[in-house]
Amino acid sequence: MAGGDRCAALVPQAEGATVPYYASASELNSYWQSVFPNKAMPSAILDHLSAPSGNEKKVKESEHYWSVYLDQLTKGDAKIFHNWAHRIASEKLLYPESVFTAGSKINLYIDRAAALHSAWLRHDTADSIPMSTKNFTEIVMTFVPVSLAMAHDMWSTLRSCEHPREVAGEQKACTMSVESMHGFAASTLGTNDLRAISTSLDVPEDGINSPSNRYKVAAVRAVTAKAAANTITCHSMSFPVALFYCHAVNPTRIYEVTLQRDREDNDVPVLKTPPVVRAIAVCHVNISGFDPTLKYWVKLGRKPGQASVCHFLTRGDVFWVPASAA
């Protein structure tokens, strides 16, 4: 059976969608407890269990999506969808590690969470989907109805998944099941004794963009016990089902940062941002392989390898760390 036909046969179709292709809450909970007894799932994984499925999913999608006419997606049109740049490449999302000190003031930027409520597929179903832009038409057909915006995001996500390493020494994988995500983390970190952590629920799904209202760092807690540890960060990507871009640029230092909106900015109108935010920050320590053309380096007055690079996790991201290092 051809890859596209196999994919279409396994995943719910626009007509007659069936629930068994999606992972149920009880199914995922049973797996989780088998590998992490008495440990709760991170919120970033749980959020995908609240997604509708079957006919309920079809009805809700019909309110927001319309079918894409795939014959209009010629190779020329497909170039429009080529945008594989990593989400944290924007300079405003990057911070030097020195700002994570109580009393520091920053303009807080946390990216929005992508596809936070897309449903998990079952492990066997997810592994049967040929994740490649070569199969783009077949994959989109699998999930119709799909909006043009979603088709754009699907192409971008597929390009990210199949593109060579963006940073020298990076290890990465795209996963569409909890089992695959856990498997990649265990294999890359060399242990099954792991902890999976996501950022606090008081980080909005739409992220935080506060160019005017500054935040003050109220408290900083080291999540990793060692000076630097090997970790895996998994970013939720925009796709009709749950899909995570997992990568390792090690070593890292992980912090839980509590921030308060700065009350001293009285001359600036208060934006609709949370007064208090608790978020996870990941600092990449060895970043000699990062793009030297980023404006971040100009702003910092440094070169790759001379300073660490930090960014906050979104509401939809999860990171994995060996239990011995947490």
C-alpha positions in Angstrom: 0.0 0.0 0.0 1.4 3.4 -0.9 2.4 5.8 1.9 -0.5 8.2 1.2 -3.1 5.4 1.0 -1.8 3.8 4.2 -2.0 7.2 5.9 -5.5 7.8 4.7 -6.6 4.4 5.8 -5.4 4.8 9.3 -6.4 8.3 10.4 -10.0 9.6 10.8 -11.5 11.0 7.5 -13.8 13.9 7.0 -16.7 11.5 6.6 -17.3 8.7 9.1 -14.4 9.6 11.4 -13.8 7.0 14.1 -12.6 7.4 17.6 -10.2 4.4 17.9 -7.5 6.3 16.0 -7.2 8.7 18.8 -5.6 7.9 22.1 -8.1 7.9 25.0 -7.3 9.5 28.4 -7.4 6.1 30.1 -5.1 4.6 27.5 -2.5 7.4 27.9 -2.9 7.3 31.7 -2.2 3.6 31.8 0.9 4.0 29.7 2.1 6.9 31.8 1.6 5.1 35.1 3.5 2.1 33.7 6.6 4.1 33.1 6.2 6.9 35.6 4.3 5.4 38.6 2.6 7.9 40.9 3.9 10.9 38.8 1.4 13.3 37.2 1.4 14.1 33.5 2.7 17.6 32.6 -0.1 20.1 31.8 1.3 20.4 28.2 0.5 16.7 27.6 -2.8 16.8 29.5 -4.0 19.8 27.5 -4.2 17.6 24.4 -6.6 15.2 26.1 -9.2 17.9 26.3 -9.5 17.9 22.5 -12.8 16.7 20.9 -12.8 13.5 18.9 -15.0 11.7 16.4 -18.2 13.4 15.4 -17.9 16.0 18.1 -14.5 17.0 16.6 -16.1 17.2 13.1 -18.8 19.5 14.3 -16.5 21.9 16.1 -14.1 21.9 13.1 -16.9 22.8 10.7 -17.3 26.0 12.6 -13.7 27.1 12.0 -12.4 25.3 9.0 -13.2 25.0 5.3 -11.9 22.5 2.8 -8.7 23.3 1.0 -8.7 22.7 -2.8 -5.5 20.8 -3.1 -5.3 21.1 -6.8 -4.5 24.8 -6.2 -1.4 23.8 -4.2 1.1 23.6 -7.1 4.7 23.3 -6.5 4.9 27.1 -7.0 2.2 27.7 -4.4 4.0 25.3 -2.0 7.0 27.7 -1.8 4.7 30.1 0.1 4.5 27.5 2.9 8.3 27.2 3.2 9.0 28.7 6.6 10.9 26.3 8.8 12.7 28.9 11.0 12.7 27.8 14.6 10.2 29.6 16.8 12.8 30.9 19.2 14.9 32.5 16.4 13.2 35.9 17.0 15.6 38.0 19.0 12.9 39.4 21.3 12.3 35.9 22.6 16.0 35.4 23.6 17.5 36.5 26.9 21.0 36.4 28.5 21.2 34.3 31.6 22.2 37.2 33.7 18.6 38.6 33.7 17.4 35.7 35.8 18.3 37.5 39.0 15.8 38.8 41.6 15.2 42.5 40.9 16.0 42.4 37.2 13.5 44.1 34.9 12.7 42.7 31.4 10.2 43.1 28.6 8.6 39.7 28.9 8.0 37.8 25.7 6.6 34.2 25.7 5.5 32.8 22.4 1.9 31.5 22.0 1.2 27.8 22.4 0.6 26.1 19.0 -2.3 23.7 18.6 -2.7 23.2 22.3 -5.9 21.2 22.1 -5.2 19.0 19.1 -5.9 15.3 20.0 -3.2 12.7 20.5 -3.1 9.9 18.0 -2.6 6.3 19.1 1.0 5.3 18.9 0.6 2.7 16.1 -1.4 5.2 14.0 1.1 8.0 14.5 4.0 5.8 13.5 2.2 4.9 10.2 2.0 8.5 8.9 4.8 9.3 6.4 5.9 12.7 7.8 7.4 14.4 4.8 6.6 17.3 2.5 6.8 14.7 -0.3 3.5 13.3 1.1 2.0 16.8 1.8 -1.0 16.3 -0.4 -1.8 12.9 1.0 -1.4 14.1 4.6 -3.6 17.2 4.1 -6.2 14.9 2.4 -6.1 12.8 5.5 -7.3 15.6 7.8 -9.8 17.4 5.6 -11.5 19.8 6.2 -8.4 21.9 6.6 -8.1 25.7 6.4 -5.5 27.4 4.3 -3.9 28.7 7.5 -3.6 25.2 8.8 -2.2 23.9 5.5 0.4 26.7 5.8 1.3 25.5 9.3 1.3 21.9 8.3 3.9 22.6 5.5 6.0 24.7 7.9 5.9 21.9 10.5 6.8 19.2 8.0 9.7 21.3 6.8 11.0 21.8 10.3 10.7 18.0 11.0 12.7 17.0 7.9 15.2 19.8 7.7 18.8 19.0 8.8 20.0 20.1 12.2 19.5 23.9 12.7 22.2 24.1 15.3 25.5 22.2 15.2 25.3 19.2 17.5 21.5 19.4 17.8 19.6 16.1 18.2 16.0 16.3 17.2 12.8 14.3 16.3 9.2 15.1 15.6 6.8 12.9 17.7 3.0 12.5 17.4 2.5 10.2 20.4 3.4 10.3 24.1 5.2 7.0 23.6 7.4 8.3 20.9 8.2 11.5 22.8 9.2 9.5 25.9 11.2 7.1 23.7 13.2 9.9 22.1 13.9 11.5 25.4 15.0 8.2 27.0 17.2 7.3 24.1 18.8 10.7 23.8 19.4 11.1 27.5 20.4 7.5 28.1 18.0 6.7 30.9 14.4 5.7 31.5 14.4 7.4 34.9 13.1 10.8 33.7 11.0 13.7 34.8 8.8 15.6 32.4 7.9 19.2 33.3 5.9 21.9 31.6 5.5 25.6 32.5 2.8 26.9 34.9 -0.8 27.2 33.9 -0.7 30.9 34.6 1.1 31.4 31.3 -1.7 32.3 28.8 -2.2 30.1 25.8 -1.7 33.1 23.6 1.6 33.9 25.3 2.8 37.2 26.6 3.9 40.2 24.6 4.7 43.2 26.8 6.7 45.8 24.9 5.5 48.5 27.2 4.7 46.9 30.5 7.9 45.5 32.0 8.1 42.6 34.5 10.3 42.4 37.5 12.0 39.0 38.4 10.7 38.2 41.8 12.2 34.8 42.4 14.4 32.3 40.5 14.6 28.6 41.3 17.1 26.2 39.7 15.2 23.1 38.3 18.3 21.2 37.4 20.6 20.5 40.4 23.9 20.4 38.5 25.7 23.3 37.1 24.5 22.2 33.7 22.6 19.1 32.6 21.5 17.3 29.4 17.8 17.9 28.7 15.2 17.5 25.9 12.8 20.3 25.1 9.6 19.4 23.1 7.8 22.3 21.4 4.1 21.9 20.5 3.7 22.5 16.8 0.7 23.6 14.7 -0.8 20.4 13.2 -4.3 18.9 13.1 -3.2 16.3 15.7 -0.8 16.6 18.6 2.8 17.0 17.2 5.9 17.9 19.2 9.3 19.1 17.8 11.7 17.6 20.4 15.4 18.7 20.4 18.5 18.8 22.5 21.1 21.5 22.4 23.1 20.6 25.5 24.2 21.2 28.1 21.4 23.4 29.6 20.4 25.1 32.8 16.7 25.2 33.6 15.0 27.8 35.9 11.5 28.3 37.2 11.1 32.1 37.1 8.5 34.0 39.0 7.8 37.5 37.5 5.6 40.3 38.7 4.3 43.1 36.5 6.3 46.2 37.4 4.2 48.7 39.3 6.7 51.4 38.9 5.8 51.9 35.2 2.9 54.2 36.2 3.1 56.3 33.1 2.3 53.3 30.9 -1.3 52.0 30.4 -1.6 48.5 31.9 -1.9 45.9 29.2 -4.0 42.8 29.6 -1.1 40.7 30.9 -1.1 38.6 34.1 0.1 40.4 37.2 2.2 37.4 38.2 3.7 34.8 35.9 5.6 31.6 36.7 7.4 30.2 33.7 10.2 27.8 32.8 13.3 29.2 31.2 15.8 27.1 29.3 19.4 28.3 29.0 21.6 26.7 26.4 25.1 26.8 27.7 27.2 25.7 24.8 25.9 27.7 21.8 28.9 28.0 19.7 26.9 26.4 16.9 24.2 29.1 16.9 23.6 31.4 14.0 26.2 34.2 14.3 24.0 36.6 12.3 21.3 36.8 14.9 20.7 40.4 16.1 20.7 39.0 19.6 24.5 38.9 19.5 24.8 42.4 18.3 22.5 43.6 21.1 24.5 41.6 23.6 27.9 42.6 22.2 29.0 39.0 22.1 29.6 36.2 19.7 28.2 32.6 19.7 30.1 30.7 22.4 30.7 33.7 24.6 27.4 33.7 26.4 24.5 31.4 27.0 21.1 31.8 25.3 17.9 31.5 27.2 14.2 31.5 26.3 10.9 30.8 28.1 8.8 27.8 27.4 5.3 28.3 26.1 2.2 26.9 27.8 2.3 24.0 25.3 6.0 23.0 25.7 7.4 20.2 27.9 11.0 19.4 28.8 12.6 16.1 29.9 15.4 15.8 32.4 17.1 12.8 34.1 15.6 12.4 37.6 19.2 12.4 39.0 19.7 15.9 37.6 16.4 17.4 38.6 
